[in-house]
Amino acid sequence: MILGSIQIIYADSTSFGQRNLKKRIAYSSVSHMGFIISEIGSISDIGLNRAVLQIISHGFIGATIFFLAGTSYDKLCLLYLDEMGGMAIPMPKIFTIFTILSMTSLALSGMSGFVAKLIVFFWNNY
């Protein structure tokens, strides 16, 4: 569980310095894997079930966000975040889906990322 916590802190702190969109998403994905390691480290059936829930949730979210990052690169030929201003104007549908999935990955209330992380935080001792 300690290794998972260290991985979460390291990946989150490293991702803030990234200007490349795909690298930032990759570090976010590494951080989510820290949650999974933390759950597997609990060595219980419930912990493994929570890890599977997190894997499924992050699998759908992460794969779609990487796909949308690649699609936006194909259309705009931009990969660095400071150059991507005004992305909503040329491709509003991709921007909307990307924003919703980013909020899901951040674990906003009522979304799949929220449910998976809520279970990790509150039921870790049971």
C-alpha positions as CSV (number, residue, x, y, z in Angstrom):
1,M,0.0,0.0,0.0
2,I,2.9,2.3,0.7
3,L,4.4,1.7,-2.8
4,G,1.0,2.6,-4.3
5,S,0.8,5.8,-2.3
6,I,4.4,6.8,-3.3
7,Q,3.6,6.1,-7.0
8,I,0.4,8.3,-6.8
9,I,2.3,11.2,-5.2
10,Y,5.3,10.9,-7.6
11,A,3.2,10.6,-10.8
12,D,0.9,13.5,-9.8
13,S,3.8,15.8,-8.9
14,T,5.7,14.9,-12.1
15,S,2.7,15.4,-14.4
16,F,2.3,19.1,-13.6
17,G,5.6,19.9,-15.2
18,Q,4.7,18.2,-18.5
19,R,3.8,20.4,-21.5
20,N,3.1,17.5,-23.8
21,L,-0.5,16.4,-23.7
22,K,0.2,12.7,-24.1
23,K,2.9,12.7,-21.5
24,R,0.6,14.4,-19.0
25,I,-2.1,11.8,-19.7
26,A,0.5,9.0,-19.3
27,Y,1.6,10.3,-15.9
28,S,-2.1,10.5,-14.9
29,S,-2.4,6.9,-15.9
30,V,0.6,5.9,-13.8
31,S,-1.0,7.7,-10.9
32,H,-4.2,5.6,-11.4
33,M,-2.1,2.5,-11.4
34,G,-0.9,3.5,-7.9
35,F,-4.5,3.3,-6.7
36,I,-4.6,-0.3,-8.1
37,I,-1.3,-1.2,-6.5
38,S,-2.7,0.2,-3.2
39,E,-5.8,-2.0,-3.5
40,I,-3.8,-5.2,-4.4
41,G,-1.6,-4.4,-1.4
42,S,-4.5,-4.7,0.9
43,I,-4.3,-8.5,0.4
44,S,-8.0,-9.2,0.6
45,D,-10.8,-10.3,-1.6
46,I,-12.6,-7.0,-1.3
47,G,-9.3,-5.2,-2.1
48,L,-9.0,-7.2,-5.3
49,N,-12.6,-6.5,-6.3
50,R,-11.9,-2.8,-5.7
51,A,-8.8,-3.1,-7.9
52,V,-10.8,-4.7,-10.7
53,L,-13.3,-1.9,-10.5
54,Q,-10.5,0.7,-10.7
55,I,-8.9,-1.2,-13.7
56,I,-12.2,-1.3,-15.6
57,S,-13.0,2.3,-14.9
58,H,-9.6,3.6,-15.8
59,G,-9.3,1.3,-18.8
60,F,-12.3,2.9,-20.5
61,I,-11.5,6.4,-19.4
62,G,-7.7,6.2,-20.2
63,A,-8.1,4.5,-23.6
64,T,-10.7,7.1,-24.7
65,I,-8.7,10.1,-23.5
66,F,-5.6,8.8,-25.3
67,F,-7.7,8.2,-28.5
68,L,-9.0,11.8,-28.3
69,A,-5.5,13.2,-27.8
70,G,-4.4,11.4,-30.9
71,T,-7.4,12.6,-32.8
72,S,-6.8,16.2,-31.8
73,Y,-3.2,15.9,-32.8
74,D,-4.2,14.6,-36.2
75,K,-6.6,17.5,-36.7
76,L,-4.6,20.3,-35.2
77,C,-1.0,19.0,-35.5
78,L,-0.4,20.4,-32.0
79,L,0.8,18.4,-29.0
80,Y,1.9,21.0,-26.5
81,L,-0.7,22.3,-24.0
82,D,0.4,25.9,-24.3
83,E,-0.3,25.8,-28.1
84,M,-3.7,24.2,-27.8
85,G,-5.7,27.3,-26.8
86,G,-9.1,27.6,-28.6
87,M,-9.4,23.9,-29.3
88,A,-13.2,24.0,-28.8
89,I,-13.7,26.2,-31.9
90,P,-12.4,23.9,-34.7
91,M,-13.6,20.6,-33.0
92,P,-16.3,21.2,-30.5
93,K,-17.5,17.5,-30.2
94,I,-14.0,16.2,-29.5
95,F,-13.4,19.0,-27.0
96,T,-16.7,18.3,-25.2
97,I,-16.0,14.5,-24.9
98,F,-12.4,15.2,-23.8
99,T,-13.6,17.6,-21.1
100,I,-16.2,15.2,-19.8
101,L,-13.7,12.3,-19.7
102,S,-11.1,14.5,-18.0
103,M,-13.5,15.4,-15.3
104,T,-14.4,11.7,-15.0
105,S,-10.7,10.9,-14.6
106,L,-10.5,13.6,-11.9
107,A,-13.2,11.7,-10.0
108,L,-16.0,14.2,-10.1
109,S,-19.1,13.2,-8.2
110,G,-21.4,10.7,-9.9
111,M,-18.9,9.5,-12.5
112,S,-17.2,6.2,-12.7
113,G,-13.8,7.5,-11.6
114,F,-15.5,8.9,-8.5
115,V,-17.1,5.6,-7.5
116,A,-13.9,3.7,-8.0
117,K,-11.8,6.2,-6.0
118,L,-14.4,6.7,-3.3
119,I,-14.4,2.9,-2.6
120,V,-10.6,3.0,-2.4
121,F,-10.5,5.8,0.1
122,F,-13.4,4.9,2.4
123,W,-13.4,1.1,2.5
124,N,-9.6,0.5,2.6
125,N,-9.7,-0.8,6.2
126,Y,-12.6,-3.2,5.9
